[in-house]
Amino acid sequence: MVHFKIQDVTFAYPDTTDRPALEHINLEIRQGEYVTVCGASGSGKTTLLRLLKSVLTPHGTLSGEILFCGRPLQEADLREQSSKIGYVMQNPDSQIVTDKVWHELAFGLESLGYDQKTIRLRVAEMASYFGIEHWFYKNVSELSGGQKQLLNLASVMAMQPEVLILDEPTSQLDPIAAADFLNTVKKINRELRTTVIITEHRLEDIFYASDQVVVMEKGKIAAVDTPRAVGAFLKEGNHEMLAALPTPLLVYYGVEEQKNSAPLTVREGAEWLDTFFADRTLKVSAYEAEAPYEEDEIKDPAVEVKELYMRYEKNAPDILKGVSFRVEKGTLFAIVGGNGTGKSTLLKSICGICRPYSGKVKIFGKRMEKYCKGELFSGNLAMLPQDPLSLFVKKTVREDLEEMTTGKNKKDREDEITRIAKLCQITELLEKHPYDSSGGEQQRAALAKVLLTQPKILLLDEPTKGMDAIFKKQFADILKELNNQGITIILVSHDVEFCAKYADTVSMFFDGTILTTNTPRNFFSKNSFYTTAANRMSRHIFENAVTDGEVIELCQKNL
């Protein structure tokens, strides 16, 4: 049975003067399929998914037809769509509507009018299946980002939908929580035969599991096929989305003459490396080692944090527990760790949003409290928060940027906005409302607004969230250029691959404090889970290789 049949669908948002958001989309999704939709930010992925559930359809002009189970989608009433089509959004908080975990699980069933006995049974089953029992009676506000997203999934599955639609569900989750969440989705697809339609920028954990991969490009479908066929298509055309492919495929395409079957998973990649080197003598077995990181050698740090303790309420447990570290000027300092460990609180404490009850923060050798009011944020310190929407207060992106250039003459303001818009690739967004852009576009616009303050220290909280692989490379170039200009960057991220490629130093944050700090190669080559796919795939053959480029280089040296 075909669940969704999309026939020549074109959709345009109001006041759109250039191209439609979607253009002549034709796609069939059969029952029980696992379908991955990928593409650059703004390619139309989220718009396409929202059209598959009438209540979420954005305002605009729609032509063409969407059939659900053989009849027009609009003929399915709200109750039918609510029960048969489940939808999990990118931001966990935007979907939660009650204050208690148990009530959130029951809310959808209550809205559909189920009797109490059925509701209790369904809620108990979902709590058991998803392992929610030990936080069943908690307040939702006490949950971590990963727990909230799992709760959203469980709440949707309590209604026993036939189709599960997920829009970048792991964008705010740490690597371990993201993998657990996606494994649960695969289990639902495999065991319950629930049709899964998912968009993701991180393809490592979903690409191999897909029955179909749909590649979106500027509102059109560039390719629809099996994972290996799509990989071959992107490689053959040297497509920009090639950079988004899982590491095993990238290494394979960088080394192999493509005689063997392309590996999709870390296990397949490791087996392919074994086969590749079966008849070859290994001449170079390790990437060049790095000297260990020595914090004591930093004589004039841009940021120094010493014995920082912070809690949100007087009788609440500490969130920060004696955090101490130093950041060298002009470097990129990355902090990784699980959801809810206190990383964002640390950034807020550095810039004064949160007030620690003990410890000290020095900015360029001067205690933070010694700065005059406004002096700290006047060309010294700026922060990009995890939620970019919190920075937008105007009707257009241009007006938001103009807000940061007050005091300059009109021409200088326009030149500065043009320069920063080009740098962050948001020129075509300037006249749009910030809320009408995709998640990745909002992140770039927020970055542009922060950069206009011309900070010497830049704090970034999950800056690559929602960014496609194409802009991530350009974003890394922006950060390196800022480093070259002497700007110091402290970055909190769940994006392990990004940190491994571009950070100067990486710290592990756990239980309210920094456990260890080292160079990326020394840090990631010693971990099992907080490491890269390239390292997991190649560590049985190569030492110290943590990026796909390094594995490719070592393979080529042994040819």
C-alpha positions as CSV (number, residue, x, y, z in Angstrom):
1,M,0.0,0.0,0.0
2,V,1.2,3.5,-0.8
3,H,0.9,5.8,2.3
4,F,1.7,9.0,0.5
5,K,1.6,9.8,-3.2
6,I,2.8,13.3,-3.9
7,Q,1.8,14.4,-7.4
8,D,3.3,17.5,-9.1
9,V,3.2,19.6,-5.8
10,T,4.4,23.2,-6.0
11,F,4.3,25.4,-2.9
12,A,5.2,29.1,-2.5
13,Y,5.2,31.2,0.7
14,P,3.3,34.6,0.6
15,D,5.2,37.5,-0.8
16,T,7.8,35.2,-2.4
17,T,9.3,37.0,-5.4
18,D,12.0,34.5,-6.4
19,R,11.5,30.7,-6.6
20,P,8.8,28.6,-4.9
21,A,9.8,26.7,-1.7
22,L,8.8,23.5,-3.5
23,E,8.6,23.0,-7.3
24,H,7.0,20.0,-9.1
25,I,7.5,17.4,-6.4
26,N,6.6,13.8,-7.3
27,L,7.2,11.1,-4.7
28,E,5.7,7.8,-3.5
29,I,6.2,6.5,0.0
30,R,5.0,3.0,0.7
31,Q,3.8,1.5,3.9
32,G,6.6,0.4,6.2
33,E,9.4,2.3,4.4
34,Y,12.2,4.2,6.1
35,V,12.6,7.4,4.0
36,T,15.4,9.9,4.6
37,V,15.0,13.4,3.2
38,C,18.3,15.4,3.0
39,G,19.5,18.6,1.4
40,A,21.1,21.9,2.2
41,S,19.4,24.4,4.5
42,G,16.5,26.1,2.7
43,S,16.1,23.3,0.1
44,G,12.5,22.7,1.2
45,K,12.8,19.6,3.4
46,T,10.8,21.0,6.4
47,T,8.2,22.5,4.0
48,L,7.7,19.2,2.3
49,L,7.2,17.4,5.6
50,R,4.8,19.9,7.0
51,L,2.6,19.5,3.9
52,L,2.1,15.9,4.9
53,K,0.0,16.9,7.9
54,S,-2.7,19.5,7.2
55,V,-2.7,21.1,10.6
56,L,1.0,22.0,10.1
57,T,0.8,23.1,6.5
58,P,2.3,26.6,6.3
59,H,0.4,29.6,4.9
60,G,1.0,29.9,1.1
61,T,0.0,28.8,-2.3
62,L,-0.2,25.1,-3.0
63,S,-0.8,23.3,-6.3
64,G,-0.7,19.6,-7.1
65,E,-2.1,16.8,-5.0
66,I,-1.1,14.8,-2.0
67,L,-2.8,11.5,-1.5
68,F,-2.9,9.7,1.8
69,C,-3.8,6.0,1.6
70,G,-5.2,6.6,-1.9
71,R,-7.4,9.6,-1.2
72,P,-6.7,13.4,-1.0
73,L,-5.1,14.3,2.3
74,Q,-7.6,17.1,3.0
75,E,-10.4,14.5,3.1
76,A,-8.8,13.0,6.2
77,D,-10.3,15.0,9.1
78,L,-8.3,16.3,12.1
79,R,-9.0,13.2,14.2
80,E,-7.8,10.8,11.5
81,Q,-4.7,12.7,10.8
82,S,-3.9,13.2,14.5
83,S,-4.1,9.4,15.1
84,K,-2.6,8.1,11.9
85,I,0.2,10.7,11.2
86,G,2.6,11.4,14.0
87,Y,5.0,14.3,13.8
88,V,8.1,15.0,16.0
89,M,9.5,18.5,15.6
90,Q,13.1,19.8,15.7
91,N,12.8,21.7,19.0
92,P,11.6,19.4,21.8
93,D,10.1,22.4,23.8
94,S,7.9,23.5,20.9
95,Q,5.9,20.3,21.1
96,I,5.4,19.8,24.8
97,V,2.1,21.2,26.1
98,T,1.8,19.9,29.7
99,D,3.8,20.2,32.9
100,K,4.1,16.5,33.9
101,V,5.6,13.6,32.0
102,W,2.7,11.2,32.6
103,H,0.2,13.9,31.5
104,E,2.2,14.6,28.3
105,L,2.0,10.9,27.4
106,A,-1.8,10.9,27.9
107,F,-2.5,14.3,26.4
108,G,-3.0,13.1,22.8
109,L,-5.2,10.2,23.7
110,E,-7.3,12.5,25.9
111,S,-7.7,14.9,23.0
112,L,-8.9,12.1,20.8
113,G,-11.5,11.1,23.4
114,Y,-10.2,7.7,24.4
115,D,-11.6,6.2,27.6
116,Q,-9.5,6.1,30.8
117,K,-8.8,2.4,30.7
118,T,-7.4,2.6,27.2
119,I,-5.4,5.7,28.1
120,R,-3.8,4.1,31.2
121,L,-2.9,1.0,29.2
122,R,-1.3,2.9,26.3
123,V,0.6,5.2,28.6
124,A,1.9,2.3,30.6
125,E,3.0,0.5,27.5
126,M,4.8,3.5,26.0
127,A,6.5,4.3,29.4
128,S,7.8,0.7,29.5
129,Y,8.8,0.5,25.9
130,F,10.8,3.8,26.0
131,G,12.2,3.3,29.4
132,I,10.4,6.3,30.9
133,E,9.3,4.7,34.2
134,H,12.0,6.2,36.4
135,W,11.0,9.8,35.4
136,F,7.3,9.1,34.8
137,Y,6.1,11.6,37.6
138,K,8.7,14.3,37.0
139,N,8.1,17.8,35.9
140,V,8.8,18.2,32.2
141,S,11.0,21.2,33.0
142,E,13.4,18.9,34.9
143,L,14.2,16.8,31.8
144,S,17.2,17.1,29.6
145,G,16.9,17.8,25.8
146,G,17.3,14.1,25.0
147,Q,14.6,13.0,27.5
148,K,12.2,15.7,26.2
149,Q,12.6,14.5,22.6
150,L,12.1,10.8,23.7
151,L,9.0,12.0,25.5
152,N,7.7,13.6,22.4
153,L,8.3,10.4,20.4
154,A,6.6,8.3,23.1
155,S,3.6,10.7,23.2
156,V,3.2,10.4,19.5
157,M,3.6,6.6,19.4
158,A,0.9,6.3,22.2
159,M,-1.7,7.2,19.5
160,Q,-0.4,4.2,17.4
161,P,0.2,6.2,14.1
162,E,0.7,4.5,10.8
163,V,3.2,7.2,9.7
164,L,6.0,8.8,11.8
165,I,7.4,12.1,10.5
166,L,10.5,13.5,12.2
167,D,12.0,16.9,11.3
168,E,15.7,16.9,12.4
169,P,14.8,15.3,15.8
170,T,18.4,15.0,17.0
171,S,19.7,18.5,16.3
172,Q,19.8,19.4,20.0
173,L,21.0,16.0,21.3
174,D,24.5,14.8,22.2
175,P,26.0,12.0,20.1
176,I,25.0,9.2,22.5
177,A,21.5,10.4,23.1
178,A,21.1,11.0,19.3
179,A,22.2,7.5,18.5
180,D,19.8,6.0,21.1
181,F,16.9,8.1,19.8
182,L,17.5,7.1,16.2
183,N,17.9,3.4,17.1
184,T,14.5,3.6,18.8
185,V,13.0,5.0,15.6
186,K,14.6,2.2,13.6
187,K,13.2,-0.3,16.0
188,I,9.7,1.2,15.7
189,N,10.0,1.0,11.9
190,R,11.3,-2.6,11.9
191,E,9.0,-4.1,14.6
192,L,5.8,-2.1,14.2
193,R,6.1,-1.6,10.4
194,T,5.5,2.1,11.0
195,T,6.4,4.2,8.0
196,V,9.2,6.6,8.9
197,I,9.9,9.9,7.1
198,I,12.9,11.7,8.6
199,T,15.0,14.8,7.7
200,E,18.5,15.0,9.2
201,H,21.8,16.9,8.5
202,R,23.8,14.2,10.4
203,L,23.3,11.2,8.1
204,E,25.7,8.9,9.9
205,D,23.0,7.0,11.9
206,I,20.2,7.0,9.5
207,F,21.6,6.8,5.9
208,Y,22.3,3.1,6.0
209,A,18.9,2.2,7.4
210,S,16.9,4.0,4.7
211,D,14.9,2.2,2.0
212,Q,14.8,5.5,0.0
213,V,17.0,8.6,0.2
214,V,15.5,11.8,-1.2
215,V,17.9,14.5,-2.0
216,M,16.4,18.0,-2.1
217,E,18.0,20.9,-4.0
218,K,16.4,24.4,-4.2
219,G,12.9,23.1,-3.8
220,K,13.2,20.2,-6.2
221,I,14.0,16.6,-5.9
222,A,17.5,16.0,-7.3
223,A,17.6,12.2,-6.6
224,V,15.5,9.4,-5.1
225,D,17.0,6.0,-4.7
226,T,18.7,3.5,-2.3
227,P,21.5,4.8,-0.1
228,R,24.3,3.3,-2.2
229,A,22.7,4.5,-5.5
230,V,22.3,8.0,-4.1
231,G,25.9,8.0,-2.9
232,A,27.1,7.0,-6.3
233,F,24.9,9.7,-7.9
234,L,26.4,12.4,-5.7
235,K,29.9,11.2,-6.3
236,E,29.5,11.0,-10.0
237,G,28.2,14.5,-10.3
238,N,30.6,15.8,-7.6
239,H,27.4,17.2,-6.0
240,E,27.7,19.7,-3.0
241,M,25.7,17.2,-0.9
242,L,28.6,14.7,-1.2
243,A,30.1,16.3,2.0
244,A,27.1,15.3,4.0
245,L,27.5,11.5,3.3
246,P,28.5,9.2,6.2
247,T,32.3,8.9,6.8
248,P,32.6,5.3,5.5
249,L,31.3,6.4,2.1
250,L,33.5,9.5,2.0
251,V,36.6,7.5,2.8
252,Y,35.7,4.9,0.2
253,Y,35.1,7.5,-2.5
254,G,38.4,9.2,-1.5
255,V,40.5,6.0,-1.9
256,E,38.8,3.1,-3.7
257,E,38.5,2.7,-7.5
258,Q,34.9,1.7,-6.6
259,K,35.3,-2.0,-7.4
260,N,33.7,-3.2,-4.2
261,S,30.4,-2.5,-2.6
262,A,30.4,0.9,-0.9
263,P,30.4,0.7,2.9
264,L,27.6,2.5,4.7
265,T,28.3,1.8,8.4
266,V,31.4,1.9,10.6
267,R,31.4,-1.9,10.7
268,E,31.2,-2.2,6.9
269,G,33.9,0.5,6.6
270,A,36.2,-1.4,9.0
271,E,35.6,-4.6,7.0
272,W,36.3,-2.8,3.7
273,L,39.6,-1.5,5.2
274,D,40.6,-5.0,6.1
275,T,39.9,-6.2,2.6
276,F,41.7,-3.1,1.1
277,F,44.9,-3.9,3.0
278,A,44.7,-7.7,2.8
279,D,47.3,-7.9,0.0
280,R,49.2,-4.7,0.9
281,T,52.1,-4.1,3.2
282,L,51.3,-1.4,5.7
283,K,54.1,1.3,5.4
284,V,52.5,4.0,7.5
285,S,50.3,2.9,10.4
286,A,49.8,6.1,12.3
287,Y,49.0,9.8,11.8
288,E,51.6,12.2,13.2
289,A,51.1,12.5,16.9
290,E,50.5,15.8,18.6
291,A,52.2,17.2,21.7
292,P,50.0,16.9,24.7
293,Y,48.0,20.0,25.7
294,E,49.7,22.0,28.5
295,E,47.4,24.6,30.1
296,D,50.2,25.9,32.3
297,E,52.0,27.2,29.1
298,I,49.2,29.7,28.5
299,K,50.7,32.9,30.0
300,D,48.2,35.5,28.9
301,P,44.7,33.8,28.5
302,A,41.8,35.6,26.9
303,V,39.4,33.8,29.3
304,E,40.3,32.3,32.7
305,V,37.7,30.5,34.8
306,K,38.7,29.3,38.3
307,E,36.7,27.2,40.8
308,L,33.3,28.2,39.4
309,Y,30.2,27.0,41.3
310,M,26.7,27.8,40.2
311,R,23.1,26.7,41.1
312,Y,19.8,28.1,39.9
313,E,18.0,27.9,43.3
314,K,19.3,28.2,46.8
315,N,18.5,24.6,47.8
316,A,18.9,23.1,44.4
317,P,22.0,21.0,43.5
318,D,25.0,22.6,41.9
319,I,25.0,22.8,38.1
320,L,28.6,23.9,37.9
321,K,31.0,22.2,40.4
322,G,34.4,23.8,40.5
323,V,34.9,24.5,36.8
324,S,38.5,25.7,36.0
325,F,40.1,26.3,32.6
326,R,42.1,28.8,30.6
327,V,41.7,29.7,26.9
328,E,44.5,31.0,24.9
329,K,43.9,34.2,22.8
330,G,43.0,33.6,19.1
331,T,42.1,30.0,19.5
332,L,39.0,27.8,19.0
333,F,38.2,26.1,22.4
334,A,35.5,23.4,22.1
335,I,33.5,21.8,24.9
336,V,31.7,18.5,24.4
337,G,29.5,16.4,26.7
338,G,26.1,15.0,27.3
339,N,22.8,16.9,27.5
340,G,22.1,18.5,30.9
341,T,25.6,18.4,32.2
342,G,25.9,22.3,32.5
343,K,27.7,23.3,29.3
344,S,25.3,26.1,28.4
345,T,25.2,27.3,32.0
346,L,29.0,27.6,31.8
347,L,28.8,29.9,28.8
348,K,26.0,32.0,30.5
349,S,28.2,32.3,33.6
350,I,31.2,33.5,31.6
351,C,29.2,36.3,30.0
352,G,27.3,37.2,33.2
353,I,23.8,36.0,32.3
354,C,24.1,33.5,35.3
355,R,25.7,34.6,38.5
356,P,27.9,31.9,40.1
357,Y,27.9,32.0,43.9
358,S,31.6,31.1,44.1
359,G,34.7,31.3,41.9
360,K,35.9,33.9,39.4
361,V,35.9,34.7,35.7
362,K,38.6,36.8,34.2
363,I,38.3,38.4,30.7
364,F,41.7,39.5,29.4
365,G,43.1,39.3,32.9
366,K,40.4,41.5,34.5
367,R,37.7,40.2,36.8
368,M,34.3,40.3,35.1
369,E,32.7,42.3,37.8
370,K,35.3,45.0,37.4
371,Y,34.0,45.9,34.0
372,C,31.8,48.9,33.9
373,K,28.2,48.5,32.8
374,G,28.0,47.9,29.1
375,E,31.8,47.8,28.7
376,L,32.0,44.0,28.7
377,F,29.7,43.7,25.7
378,S,31.1,46.7,23.8
379,G,33.6,45.1,21.5
380,N,34.8,42.6,24.1
381,L,32.3,39.7,24.5
382,A,29.4,38.3,22.6
383,M,27.3,35.1,22.8
384,L,25.3,33.2,20.2
385,P,22.6,31.3,22.3
386,Q,21.4,27.8,21.5
387,D,18.0,29.2,20.4
388,P,18.7,31.7,17.6
389,L,15.1,33.0,17.6
390,S,15.8,34.7,21.0
391,L,17.9,37.2,19.2
392,F,15.3,38.3,16.6
393,V,13.1,41.3,17.6
394,K,12.3,42.9,14.3
395,K,10.1,42.2,11.3
396,T,13.0,41.5,8.8
397,V,16.5,40.1,9.1
398,R,17.8,43.4,7.7
399,E,16.2,45.4,10.5
400,D,17.6,43.0,13.1
401,L,21.1,43.6,11.7
402,E,20.6,47.4,11.4
403,E,19.9,47.3,15.2
404,M,23.5,46.3,15.7
405,T,25.0,49.2,13.6
406,T,23.5,52.2,15.3
407,G,25.8,55.2,15.6
408,K,27.2,54.7,12.0
409,N,26.2,56.8,9.0
410,K,23.8,55.2,6.5
411,K,26.4,54.2,3.9
412,D,28.7,52.6,6.5
413,R,25.7,50.7,8.0
414,E,24.7,49.4,4.6
415,D,28.2,48.4,3.7
416,E,28.7,46.6,7.0
417,I,25.4,44.7,6.7
418,T,26.2,43.8,3.0
419,R,29.6,42.4,4.1
420,I,28.3,40.4,7.0
421,A,25.3,39.1,5.0
422,K,27.6,37.9,2.3
423,L,30.0,36.3,4.8
424,C,27.2,34.4,6.5
425,Q,25.3,33.7,3.2
426,I,22.1,35.3,4.2
427,T,21.9,38.0,1.5
428,E,18.6,36.5,0.1
429,L,17.1,36.4,3.6
430,L,17.5,40.1,4.4
431,E,14.0,41.1,3.5
432,K,12.4,38.0,5.1
433,H,10.9,37.7,8.6
434,P,13.5,35.7,10.7
435,Y,10.8,33.2,11.7
436,D,10.1,32.3,8.0
437,S,13.5,30.9,7.5
438,S,14.7,27.3,8.0
439,G,16.6,26.4,11.2
440,G,20.0,26.5,9.5
441,E,19.2,29.9,7.9
442,Q,18.1,31.3,11.3
443,Q,21.4,30.1,12.8
444,R,23.4,31.9,10.1
445,A,21.3,35.1,10.6
446,A,21.8,35.0,14.3
447,L,25.6,34.5,13.8
448,A,25.6,37.6,11.5
449,K,23.9,39.7,14.2
450,V,26.4,38.6,16.8
451,L,29.4,39.3,14.6
452,L,28.2,42.8,14.0
453,T,29.1,43.6,17.6
454,Q,32.8,43.0,16.6
455,P,33.6,40.9,19.7
456,K,37.1,39.9,20.8
457,I,35.7,36.8,22.5
458,L,32.9,34.9,20.9
459,L,30.8,32.3,22.9
460,L,28.9,29.9,20.7
461,D,26.3,27.5,22.1
462,E,25.5,24.7,19.6
463,P,26.3,26.9,16.5
464,T,26.2,24.1,14.0
465,K,22.7,23.0,15.0
466,G,20.5,22.9,11.9
467,M,23.5,23.7,9.6
468,D,24.0,21.6,6.5
469,A,27.4,20.0,5.8
470,I,28.0,22.5,3.0
471,F,27.8,25.6,5.1
472,K,29.6,23.9,8.0
473,K,32.8,24.1,6.0
474,Q,32.3,27.7,5.2
475,F,31.3,28.4,8.9
476,A,34.6,26.8,9.9
477,D,36.4,29.1,7.5
478,I,34.7,32.1,9.1
479,L,35.8,30.9,12.6
480,K,39.4,30.4,11.4
481,E,39.4,33.9,9.9
482,L,38.1,35.3,13.2
483,N,40.9,33.4,15.0
484,N,43.4,34.9,12.6
485,Q,42.1,38.3,13.5
486,G,42.9,37.5,17.1
487,I,39.3,36.7,18.2
488,T,39.0,33.9,20.8
489,I,36.1,31.5,20.4
490,I,34.6,29.2,23.0
491,L,32.3,26.7,21.4
492,V,29.9,24.2,23.1
493,S,28.8,21.5,20.6
494,H,27.4,18.0,20.2
495,D,29.0,18.0,16.7
496,V,32.0,15.7,17.4
497,E,33.1,15.6,13.8
498,F,33.1,19.4,13.6
499,C,35.2,19.8,16.8
500,A,37.6,17.1,15.6
501,K,38.3,18.9,12.3
502,Y,38.4,22.5,13.4
503,A,39.0,23.0,17.1
504,D,42.4,23.8,18.6
505,T,41.6,22.3,21.9
506,V,38.7,20.1,23.1
507,S,37.4,19.6,26.7
508,M,35.1,17.0,28.1
509,F,32.4,18.3,30.3
510,F,30.8,15.9,32.8
511,D,28.8,16.3,36.0
512,G,29.2,20.0,36.2
513,T,32.9,20.3,35.5
514,I,35.7,19.9,32.9
515,L,37.3,16.5,33.3
516,T,40.0,16.8,30.7
517,T,41.4,19.1,27.9
518,N,43.6,18.1,25.0
519,T,44.3,18.6,21.3
520,P,41.6,17.1,19.0
521,R,43.7,14.2,17.9
522,N,44.9,13.3,21.4
523,F,41.4,13.7,22.7
524,F,39.3,11.8,20.2
525,S,41.7,9.0,19.4
526,K,41.4,7.8,23.0
527,N,37.6,7.7,23.3
528,S,35.1,5.0,22.4
529,F,31.9,6.9,22.0
530,Y,32.9,10.6,22.1
531,T,35.0,10.1,19.0
532,T,34.5,10.3,15.3
533,A,33.2,7.7,12.9
534,A,36.5,7.9,11.0
535,N,38.4,6.9,14.2
536,R,36.1,4.0,15.1
537,M,36.3,2.7,11.6
538,S,40.1,2.8,11.3
539,R,41.5,2.5,14.8
540,H,42.3,-1.2,14.3
541,I,44.6,-0.3,11.5
542,F,45.7,3.3,12.0
543,E,46.6,5.2,15.1
544,N,45.7,8.9,15.7
545,A,43.4,9.3,12.6
546,V,40.3,11.1,13.7
547,T,38.9,12.7,10.5
548,D,37.9,11.2,7.1
549,G,40.6,13.3,5.5
550,E,43.3,11.8,7.7
551,V,42.1,8.2,7.0
552,I,42.1,8.9,3.3
553,E,45.6,10.4,3.5
554,L,46.9,7.3,5.4
555,C,45.3,5.0,2.9
556,Q,46.9,6.8,0.0
557,K,50.3,6.7,1.6
558,N,50.1,2.9,1.7
559,L,49.1,2.5,-1.9
